[in-house]
Amino acid sequence: MNLKIAVLPGDGIGPEIMEQGVAVMNAVADKFGHKLEYREAPCGAKAIDLLGNPFPQETFDVCKWADAVLFAAVGDPHFDNDPTAKIRPEQGLLAMRKKLGLFANIRPVQAFKCLLHKSPLKDELIAGADFVCIRELTGGMYFGEKYQDNEKAYDTNYYTRPEIERILRVGYQYARKRKRHLTVIDKANVLASSRLWRKIAKELAPEYPDVLTDYMFVDNASMRMLVEPTFFDVMVTENTFGDILTDEGSCISGSMGLLPSASTGESTPVFEPVHGSWPQAAGKNIANPLAQILSVAMLLEHFDLKDEGCLVRKAVDASLDANVRTPEIQVENGPYYGTREVGAWIVDYIKRID
C-alpha cells in the first residue's frame, strides 16, 4: 500500500516522540513492503512563531494532501502563563479538528498486566480493564459562543441533533465490534444540552437491539471508572466530558504516555497521543513514546492493515515485558531507557521478529 502521511510534531516533547513514531512506521513499511511519503508541517506554538497562526493554511494544505495525519502535541508555557494572549497553541489543534471535520475522537483505555502496580488504583480493580471512549470533538463548549470581561464570562455548550446522532452511531458501530455494550454519558439531570443527548440516544437505541445501551451521569461515570472500570466496553459522550474522562483513564493504564487516539470524520483522519506537550521535559530524552507509537498502530489499523498494527502492539507489549521503559513506568532500580532507546528497541524488535 502507498500512503501519504502528514507529520505534525508540534511543541515540547512532540518532535522527540514523533521521531520514534515515524521510525516505527518506517520499520513496519519496510517489513511489509509498503511505500510511505511524508510531509512535515508546523502546528501550535512553533507555527505561531513562524507564521503567526497555530494552524496556518500551509499546514491545512498538507493535511488535505495526506491520507492520514500523525500528530504529536501542542502547548507552550509562554502562552499558558499569559491569560491575555489572543492566540494560543491549543487553538491550532481545535482548528485542525474543525477544518478537517473530525467529529469523532476514539480513545482506547486498557490496563497493561505488567504495569498494574504503576496505577494509583488497586490491582484487583483495574485488572482486565479494556474500554473505548468515543468523544464528540467539534461541538460543545470548546466551540460554542464565548464571552469574557472583568466581571463575567460564559461558554455555550451548543449541540444540534445531527451532531449528536452521528457520534452516537459511531459509538454503536464500535460497540458492535466489541462486547456490544454502550454507555451514554451525560448530565441530563442538570444540563439542557445533555437532556437532548439522552432523548436522541433513547430514540436511536431501538435501532441497535443487539447492543445493550445504558445511561450514566458524568459524575457517576467518573467514579465508576475508578472503582469498576471493567464495567465499561464503549462509552460515548460530549466534548468536554470526554476530554476529562479520558485523561482520568491514565490512572488505569498507569501513565498518560500509554494512551493513543484517533480522530475521524469528514476528511483526513488524525492519530495522536492524548497527552500534552510536557515542555519541561523537552530535549531531556525522558518522554514516553509509546502513546505516539500506539497511535501509529491505530493509523495502520484504520487502513485495514491489521497484521501491521498487531505487530506494533506486540512490539510495545514486548518492550514493557522486557522492562524497556521510560523512567515514569520503569520498575524500581530497573535499567534506564530514554525516549530514543525505547523507540530503537521497538524498531529492532519489529525488524527481527518473524
N, C-alpha and C positions, 0 to 999 in steps of 0.2 A: 504494500500500500504506500502511496505517496501522500504525505501530509505537510501542510504549511502551518507553521507554529509561530504565533506572535509571542515574544518573550518580554515581559514587563517586570524587571527586577524590583523597581521601586526604591524604597528608602531603608535605612538602618541595616538590619541583617539580611534584607532582601537579596542583594547581589550574591552574598555568600551561599545562602541556601539554594538560590536559583542555579548557581554553578553546579551544584550537586544534582539537582533535579534534571538538568539538561544532560549531564554526564550519564545518568541512569537511563534516560530516554535514548541516548545515542547507543548505549550498550545493548539495549533491547532491540533497537532498529537493526544494528549490525548482526545480531544473532538470528533474527527472523527475516532479514532481507528487505526491510522497509527503507524508504527514502524520505528523509526529513529535510525541510527547508525552513530556516529560521529568519525572522526579522525582529530585532530588538528595538524597543521604543521607551521613552521616558514617561513616568507617571508619578503623581504625588509631589513631594517637596522638590525632588530633582527637576521635575517638569516646570514647577513654579520658578525655580532659579533660572532655568534655561529659557523658558518661553512665556512665563507669566501666567500659566494655566496648568492646573493639576491633571487635566486630561485634554491635551491640545488636539487640534484637528489632525495633525500628523500621526498621533498615536491612534486616534479613532480610525484613520485610514488603514493603518497596519492591522488593526483588529478586524476590520471588514475584509481585508485581503486574506486573512488566515482562515484555516479550518477550525482552529482552536487557539485559545489564549492560555498561556501558562503565566500565572501572576504570582508575585511573592507577597509584598506588604508595603503599605504606605504609612507615613507618620513621622513627625519631627518635633523635638522639644521646643524649638524656636516658635512654632505655631501653637503648641499646647499651652505655653506659658504666656500667650498674648491673647486675652479674651476679646480684644478689639480687631483682631485680624479678619479681614473681609474674605480672604482666600485661604483655604486650608487644604492640606494634602488629602484628607479624607473625602473632600468634595470630588476628587478625581475618581475615587472608587465608586461613589454614588452616581457620578455622571456616566461612567463606563457601563454600569448596570442599566441605567435608564436608556442610554442611547442604543445599546445593543438589545434592549427589550428582555433582559434576563430576569424574569419574574419568579423563577423557582430556584431556591438555594437548597442543595442536597448536602446534609451534614451527617455522616455516619459517626456513631459513638460506640466504642467497644472496650471491653476490659481485656487487656493482654494478661494471660495467665502468669507470665514471668514477672509482671510488673504490679501485681495486686498489692504488694507491700508498699508501693510508692503512692498509692492513693491514700488520702486522709480518711477514707471510709473503711469500714471493717471488710476484711476479705470475703466473709460469707455473704455480705450484702451485694457485692458487685460481681462476684464470680459468675460468669456466663452472661453478663450484660452485653447486649448487642442490639442496638436500635438505630433508626434513622430519623432525623428531624428534617421535615420539609418546611422551609421558611419562605413566606411570601417576601419578595425582595424589592419591589418597585413601588409600593404603596405605603399607607400608614403615615405615622408622624415624621418619618425621615424625609418624606417628600411632600407632606401637606403644607398648607399655608402657615407661615410663621410670623411672629412679631415679638419685638423686644424693645423696651425703653428702660429708663432707670427705675420705674415703679412697677411694671408688669411685663409679662411675657406669656406667649402661648404657642403650642404646636398642635396642629389639627390632625387627628387620626382619621384620615379620609379614606374610605373604601367604596367601591362600586360592586354591584352584583357580578359583572363579568370577571373582575379581578379575583373575587372570592371563588367563583365557580371553577375557574381554570386551575387555581392552585389546589383546590380540594380534589379535582380529578387527577392531578399529578400524585397526590397522596394516595388515592385509591389504586393508581397504577403500580406504585411501589409496594403497597400492601399486598396486592395480588401476586407479586413476585416473591414475597417473603412468607410471613406466617398468617397473613390475612386478618390482621388486627390493626385498625386505625383509631388513633385517639385525636380528637379535635380539641385544641386548647384555646381557651378564650377567657374573657372576664365578663360574661354575659349578665351577671348579677349587678353590674355597675355601669358598664360602658355600652352605649347605643351601637357603636361600631361592632362590638362583639355579639350583640344580640342579632345583628344582621348576619354575621358569620354563622351563628348557631342555627338560625332559621334556614339559611341556604343549605347548610350541612344536613339538616334533617330532611330537607326536600330531596337531596341527592342520594342519601343513604339507601333508599329502596332500589336504586338502580344498580347497587352492588350488594346483592343479597349474600354473596359468598364471602363478604368481608364483615367481620364484627366491628361495628362502629360504636365508640363510646365518647363521652364528652367530659371535659375536666377544666375547672377554673385554673388559671395560670399559677396562682399561689399554691394550690394543692399539687399541681403538676411539679412545681419546683421542689416541693418537699418530697413527693413520691419518687422523683429521680434520685434522691439521696438515700432514701430508706428502702426502696424497692425498685431499682432501675430495671430489673428483669421483667417487670410488668409490661414495659413498652416494646412495641415492634416498630410501628411507624407513627410518628406524631406530626401533625400539620398545624401551623399557627401563623399569626400575622408577623410583620416585620420586626417590631421592637421586642415582642415576647420571644421570638425565635433567636434573636441576637443574644439575649440574656441567657436563655435556657441552654443554648449550645456551648456557650462559654462555661456554664456550670458543668457541662459534660466532661470537661477536663479533669474534674475531681474523680471521675470514674476511670478514665484512661491513665491518670497519674501525671499527665503533662499536657499543656497546650501544644507542645511540639509534636504531638502524635495525631492531631485531628486535621484531616484534609477536607476539602469540599468541592462541589461542582455547582456552577450557576448556569442554568439553561433557560431557553425561551425562544424568542423570535429570530435571533441571529447567532453569531459566533459564540459558542459556549466558553466559559472561563473556568479554569481549575486552579485552586489556590488553597494554601493552609489557612486555618481560621484565626491563627494568632496574629498579633500586631508586628510592628517593625522593630521593637526592642532596641532602640537606638543606643542604649547604654552598653549593649554587647557588640555593637558593630565593630568589625575588624579584629575581634578577640578570638575567633575560631572556637567559640563555645556554643553557638546556636545549634539547636537540634534540627537537622534537615529532613527528618522522617515525614513530617506532615507535608512538606513540599514533594518528597519522593512518592508518598502515597497519593498525592494529587495527580502525579504522573500516571499512577495505576488507574485512577478514575478516568483520566483522559483516554487512555488506551481502551478501557472497557466501554467508554462512550461510543467508540468506533467499532465496537464488537470484536476487538482484539482481546478475547478473553484469556487465551493462553499467555499472552504478553503481560496483561495486568496481573494474572495469577502469579507469574514468575516474580514480578516486582514485589508483590505481597509476601511471597515465600522468602525472598531475599531479606526483606525487612524483618520478618519473624526470625529468620536465622541469625541476623545481626543482634537482635535482642537476646535470643537464647545464648549466644556466644559472649554476652556482656560487652559487645562492641556498641557502646552507648556514650552519648554526650553527658557532661557532668551531672545534670539535673535528674537523670534517671539511672545513673551508674550505681552498682551495688557498693556498699561501704568498702573502702580500700581496694576497689576494683581498678583496673588499668585505665589510664587517661586516653580518651579518644575525643578529638575535636570534630568540628563540622566537616573538615576536609577528610579526616581519617575515616569517619563513618561512611561518607559518600564513596570513598575509594574502596572500602571493604565490600560494600554492596555491589559496586560495579564489577569488582573482581569475582564475586560470587556469581553474578549473572553470566559472566564470560566463561567460567569454568564448569558450571553445573550442566549436566546432561539433560 
